[in-house]
């Protein structure tokens, strides 16, 4: 009896440790997987590739989402102090918005299979996303922020949430409402872009541990392009081409910076690149399915292959981190200053 109680206590402590050490940034894994599922759906429409692949990827994304939501809820129950610290952190707090964004993306995956369920899940994700985005932005407008904590994660509460809302609303049959969300995301992105680039150009160099957050810099243009294509009916035009072009420019800059970013090591934070990497593949495919020709089909095929290769790398890295016990390990304790 005593041994059973002891084992139960150990299991409870282990669960509390895992929950307490899960950052909201891990919801970025769902964004990458759902983004890849969306890219495969687009590839099925553009090139008649097997549709089952995209649905299988969405299924995996849904399972991962359910596990992460459960663990994060346990964090609120078992480690409220760690959750409060994350909410108060000037960088990590922005990832909390991904809980709602990932929920909306899973709703988008459900649309062809269970329309009513997709509506309900989208509503939950949307309410959380808009609530958190408004709350977080209000805090930012107070000012007195350390410029060193200004990173691309600032896009997440409003830009990512608004663009994903536009995509899923259109999938649910409401592109008119999606256009409102697209506008909110577009102008939030343009306003924030100049702030972030100014910090990169004139501020102190980004510490190695924060460099993977630059992956979020890739996302606004291609995710915005997917949202624009969704709310505008999908006809190829100058705006969609321009947004894809700007996304490609961001991708090339980040590739040039990859040796510098890799100084952070093999870390889960590299999933920050995944949503932008999959969206920049999906946007051209959506246009190809609507009859685009010329440069877009050439670019689309290259980006689709690169996105699949990159997500495979991230999946293998994540499995390795899990097996090595590093995904939910306690962060190292900083040495006291002399």
C-alpha positions as CSV (number, residue, x, y, z in Angstrom):
1,X,0.0,0.0,0.0
2,X,2.8,2.4,1.0
3,X,4.6,1.6,-2.3
4,X,1.5,2.3,-4.3
5,X,1.1,5.7,-2.6
6,X,4.7,6.5,-3.1
7,X,4.5,5.6,-6.9
8,X,1.3,7.7,-7.2
9,X,3.1,10.7,-5.5
10,X,6.1,10.3,-7.9
11,X,3.8,10.2,-10.9
12,X,1.9,13.3,-9.7
13,X,5.1,15.1,-9.1
14,X,6.4,14.1,-12.6
15,X,3.1,15.3,-14.2
16,X,3.4,18.6,-12.3
17,X,7.0,19.0,-13.5
18,X,6.0,18.3,-17.2
19,X,3.1,20.7,-17.0
20,X,5.1,23.4,-15.3
21,X,7.9,23.2,-17.8
22,X,5.7,23.4,-20.9
23,X,5.9,26.9,-22.5
24,X,3.0,28.2,-24.6
25,X,5.5,28.4,-27.4
26,X,5.0,24.6,-27.9
27,X,1.6,25.5,-29.5
28,X,3.8,26.5,-32.5
29,X,4.2,22.8,-33.2
30,X,0.4,22.7,-34.0
31,X,0.7,25.7,-36.3
32,X,3.5,24.0,-38.3
33,X,1.6,20.7,-38.6
34,X,-1.7,22.3,-39.5
35,X,0.1,24.6,-41.9
36,X,1.6,21.6,-43.6
37,X,-1.8,19.9,-43.7
38,X,-3.2,23.0,-45.4
39,X,-0.3,22.9,-47.9
40,X,-1.1,19.3,-48.8
41,X,-4.8,20.2,-49.2
42,X,-3.7,22.9,-51.6
43,X,-1.4,20.5,-53.4
44,X,-4.2,18.0,-53.9
45,X,-6.3,20.8,-55.5
46,X,-3.4,22.1,-57.6
47,X,-1.7,18.9,-58.7
48,X,-4.2,16.1,-57.7
49,X,-1.8,14.7,-55.1
50,X,-3.4,12.2,-52.7
51,X,-5.8,14.1,-50.5
52,X,-5.4,11.6,-47.7
53,X,-1.9,12.9,-46.9
54,X,-3.2,16.4,-45.9
55,X,-6.0,14.8,-43.8
56,X,-3.6,12.5,-42.0
57,X,-1.3,15.5,-41.2
58,X,-4.3,17.4,-39.8
59,X,-5.1,14.4,-37.7
60,X,-1.6,14.4,-36.2
61,X,-1.9,18.1,-35.6
62,X,-5.2,17.6,-33.8
63,X,-3.8,14.9,-31.5
64,X,-0.8,17.1,-30.7
65,X,-3.1,20.0,-30.1
66,X,-5.3,18.0,-27.7
67,X,-2.2,16.8,-25.8
68,X,-0.7,20.3,-25.5
69,X,-4.0,21.9,-24.4
70,X,-4.4,19.2,-21.7
71,X,-0.8,19.8,-20.4
72,X,-1.3,23.5,-20.5
73,X,-4.5,23.3,-18.5
74,X,-2.7,21.1,-16.0
75,X,0.0,23.8,-15.8
76,X,-2.7,26.3,-14.7
77,X,-3.9,23.8,-12.0
78,X,-0.6,22.3,-10.8
79,X,1.9,25.1,-11.4
80,X,0.0,28.4,-11.3
81,X,3.1,30.3,-10.2
82,X,5.0,29.3,-13.4
83,X,2.0,30.2,-15.5
84,X,1.9,33.6,-13.8
85,X,5.6,34.1,-14.5
86,X,5.0,33.2,-18.2
87,X,2.2,35.7,-18.4
88,X,4.4,38.4,-16.9
89,X,7.4,37.6,-19.2
90,X,7.8,40.4,-21.9
91,X,8.6,37.8,-24.6
92,X,7.2,34.4,-23.7
93,X,3.8,35.9,-22.8
94,X,3.0,36.6,-26.5
95,X,3.1,32.8,-27.3
96,X,0.1,32.3,-25.1
97,X,-2.0,33.7,-27.9
98,X,-1.0,30.6,-29.9
99,X,-3.4,28.5,-27.8
100,X,-6.3,30.3,-29.5
101,X,-4.7,30.4,-32.9
102,X,-3.9,26.7,-32.9
103,X,-7.5,26.0,-31.8
104,X,-8.8,27.9,-34.8
105,X,-6.4,26.0,-37.2
106,X,-7.7,22.7,-35.9
107,X,-11.2,24.0,-36.5
108,X,-10.1,24.7,-40.1
109,X,-9.0,21.1,-40.4
110,X,-12.4,19.9,-39.2
111,X,-14.4,22.0,-41.7
112,X,-14.7,19.3,-44.5
113,X,-15.5,16.5,-41.9
114,X,-17.7,18.1,-39.2
115,X,-18.9,21.6,-40.0
116,X,-20.8,22.1,-36.7
117,X,-17.9,21.0,-34.6
118,X,-15.6,23.3,-36.6
119,X,-17.9,26.2,-35.8
120,X,-17.8,25.5,-32.1
121,X,-14.1,25.0,-31.9
122,X,-13.5,28.1,-34.0
123,X,-15.7,30.2,-31.7
124,X,-13.7,29.1,-28.6
125,X,-10.3,29.8,-30.3
126,X,-11.5,33.1,-31.7
127,X,-12.8,34.4,-28.4
128,X,-9.6,33.5,-26.6
129,X,-7.4,35.0,-29.4
130,X,-9.2,38.3,-29.7
131,X,-9.5,38.6,-25.9
132,X,-5.8,37.9,-25.3
133,X,-4.7,40.1,-28.3
134,X,-6.6,43.1,-27.0
135,X,-5.4,42.6,-23.4
136,X,-1.8,42.1,-24.5
137,X,-1.8,45.1,-26.9
138,X,-3.3,47.3,-24.2
139,X,-0.3,46.4,-22.0
140,X,2.1,47.2,-24.8
141,X,0.6,50.7,-25.2
142,X,1.4,51.5,-21.6
143,X,5.0,52.0,-22.8
144,X,8.3,51.8,-20.8
145,X,9.2,48.6,-22.5
146,X,12.8,47.4,-22.7
147,X,13.8,47.5,-26.4
148,X,15.8,44.4,-26.0
149,X,12.6,42.4,-25.5
150,X,11.1,43.6,-28.7
151,X,11.1,40.5,-31.0
152,X,9.0,39.1,-33.8
153,X,6.7,37.3,-31.2
154,X,4.9,40.7,-31.0
155,X,3.2,39.7,-34.2
156,X,1.5,36.7,-32.6
157,X,-1.4,38.2,-30.5
158,X,-2.9,40.4,-33.3
159,X,-1.4,39.6,-36.7
160,X,-1.3,35.8,-36.5
161,X,-4.7,35.7,-34.8
162,X,-6.4,38.0,-37.3
163,X,-5.0,36.3,-40.4
164,X,-5.9,32.8,-39.2
165,X,-9.4,34.1,-38.3
166,X,-9.7,35.3,-41.8
167,X,-8.6,31.9,-43.3
168,X,-11.0,29.8,-41.1
169,X,-13.9,32.2,-41.4
170,X,-13.6,31.9,-45.2
171,X,-13.5,28.1,-45.0
172,X,-16.6,28.2,-42.9
173,X,-18.4,30.2,-45.6
174,X,-18.1,33.7,-44.3
175,X,-15.5,35.6,-46.4
176,X,-17.2,38.9,-45.6
177,X,-16.4,38.5,-41.9
178,X,-13.0,37.2,-42.9
179,X,-12.2,40.4,-44.8
180,X,-12.6,42.3,-41.5
181,X,-10.2,40.0,-39.8
182,X,-7.8,40.3,-42.8
183,X,-7.8,44.1,-42.4
184,X,-7.1,43.9,-38.7
185,X,-4.1,41.6,-39.4
186,X,-2.8,43.5,-42.3
187,X,-2.6,46.9,-40.6
188,X,-1.4,45.4,-37.4
189,X,1.4,43.8,-39.3
190,X,2.4,47.0,-41.2
191,X,2.4,49.0,-38.0
192,X,4.5,46.4,-36.1
193,X,6.9,45.7,-39.0
194,X,8.7,49.0,-38.8
195,X,9.1,48.8,-35.0
196,X,10.7,45.3,-35.2
197,X,13.0,46.2,-38.1
198,X,14.1,49.4,-36.4
199,X,15.0,47.3,-33.3
200,X,16.9,44.8,-35.4
201,X,18.8,47.6,-37.1
202,X,19.6,49.9,-34.2
203,X,19.2,47.8,-31.0
204,X,21.6,45.4,-29.3
205,X,22.2,42.1,-31.0
206,X,19.6,39.4,-30.2
207,X,20.8,36.9,-27.6
208,X,21.3,33.4,-29.0
209,X,18.5,32.0,-26.9
210,X,16.0,34.4,-28.5
211,X,17.2,34.1,-32.1
212,X,14.8,31.3,-33.0
213,X,12.0,33.8,-32.4
214,X,13.1,35.4,-35.7
215,X,11.3,32.5,-37.4
216,X,8.0,34.4,-36.7
217,X,9.3,37.2,-38.9
218,X,8.8,34.9,-41.9
219,X,5.1,34.3,-41.2
220,X,3.1,37.6,-41.7
221,X,3.6,37.9,-45.5
222,X,2.9,34.3,-46.5
223,X,0.1,33.8,-43.9
224,X,-1.3,37.1,-45.0
225,X,-1.2,35.9,-48.6
226,X,-3.1,32.7,-47.7
227,X,-5.7,34.9,-45.8
228,X,-6.0,37.3,-48.8
229,X,-6.5,34.5,-51.2
230,X,-9.1,33.0,-49.0
231,X,-11.2,36.2,-48.5
232,X,-10.8,37.5,-52.1
233,X,-12.0,34.4,-53.9
234,X,-8.6,33.1,-54.9
235,X,-8.2,34.8,-58.3
236,X,-4.5,35.4,-58.9
237,X,-3.6,39.1,-58.8
238,X,-0.9,41.7,-58.0
239,X,-1.6,41.8,-54.3
240,X,-1.3,38.0,-53.8
241,X,1.9,37.9,-55.9
242,X,3.4,40.8,-54.0
243,X,2.8,39.3,-50.6
244,X,4.3,36.0,-51.7
245,X,7.3,37.9,-53.1
246,X,7.9,39.7,-49.8
247,X,7.7,36.4,-48.0
248,X,10.4,35.0,-50.3
249,X,12.6,38.0,-49.5
250,X,12.1,37.3,-45.8
251,X,13.0,33.6,-46.3
252,X,16.2,34.5,-48.2
253,X,17.3,36.9,-45.4
254,X,16.6,34.3,-42.7
255,X,18.5,31.7,-44.7
256,X,21.5,34.1,-44.8
257,X,21.2,34.4,-41.0
258,X,20.8,30.7,-40.4
259,X,24.4,30.1,-39.1
260,X,23.8,32.9,-36.6
261,X,20.4,31.5,-35.6
262,X,21.8,28.0,-35.3
263,X,24.0,29.2,-32.4
264,X,20.9,28.6,-30.2
265,X,21.3,24.8,-30.9
266,X,18.6,22.2,-31.5
267,X,15.7,23.7,-29.6
268,X,11.9,23.5,-29.8
269,X,11.9,27.2,-30.6
270,X,12.9,26.4,-34.2
271,X,9.2,25.5,-34.7
272,X,8.7,29.3,-34.9
273,X,9.8,29.0,-38.5
274,X,7.2,26.3,-39.3
275,X,4.0,28.3,-39.8
276,X,5.7,30.8,-42.2
277,X,7.5,27.9,-44.0
278,X,4.3,26.0,-44.7
279,X,2.2,29.1,-45.6
280,X,4.8,30.2,-48.1
281,X,4.3,26.9,-49.8
282,X,0.5,26.9,-49.5
283,X,-0.1,30.3,-51.0
284,X,1.3,29.6,-54.5
285,X,-0.5,26.3,-54.5
286,X,-3.8,28.0,-53.9
287,X,-3.2,30.3,-56.8
288,X,-2.1,27.4,-59.1
289,X,-5.4,25.6,-58.3
290,X,-7.1,28.8,-59.5
291,X,-5.3,28.8,-62.8
292,X,-2.2,30.9,-62.1
293,X,0.8,30.3,-64.5
294,X,4.2,31.7,-65.2
295,X,6.5,32.2,-62.2
296,X,4.1,30.9,-59.5
297,X,4.0,27.2,-60.5
298,X,7.8,27.1,-60.6
299,X,8.2,28.8,-57.3
300,X,5.3,26.8,-55.8
301,X,6.9,23.4,-56.5
302,X,10.2,24.4,-55.0
303,X,8.7,25.9,-51.9
304,X,6.4,22.9,-51.4
305,X,9.4,20.5,-51.4
306,X,11.4,22.8,-49.0
307,X,8.5,23.0,-46.6
308,X,8.1,19.3,-46.4
309,X,11.8,18.7,-45.9
310,X,11.9,21.4,-43.2
311,X,8.9,20.0,-41.3
312,X,10.4,16.5,-41.5
313,X,13.6,17.9,-39.9
314,X,11.6,19.6,-37.1
315,X,9.6,16.4,-36.4
316,X,12.8,14.3,-36.2
317,X,14.5,16.9,-34.0
318,X,11.4,17.0,-31.7
319,X,11.3,13.2,-31.3
320,X,15.0,13.2,-30.5
321,X,14.4,15.9,-27.8
322,X,11.6,13.9,-26.3
323,X,13.6,10.7,-26.2
324,X,16.5,12.7,-24.6
325,X,14.2,14.1,-22.0
326,X,14.8,17.7,-23.1
327,X,11.3,18.8,-24.2
328,X,10.0,19.2,-20.6
329,X,13.2,19.5,-18.7
330,X,13.5,22.1,-16.0
331,X,15.4,25.2,-17.3
332,X,18.9,25.5,-16.0
333,X,19.4,27.6,-12.9
334,X,21.5,30.7,-13.6
335,X,24.7,30.9,-11.6
336,X,24.7,33.7,-9.0
337,X,26.5,36.9,-9.9
338,X,29.8,37.4,-8.1
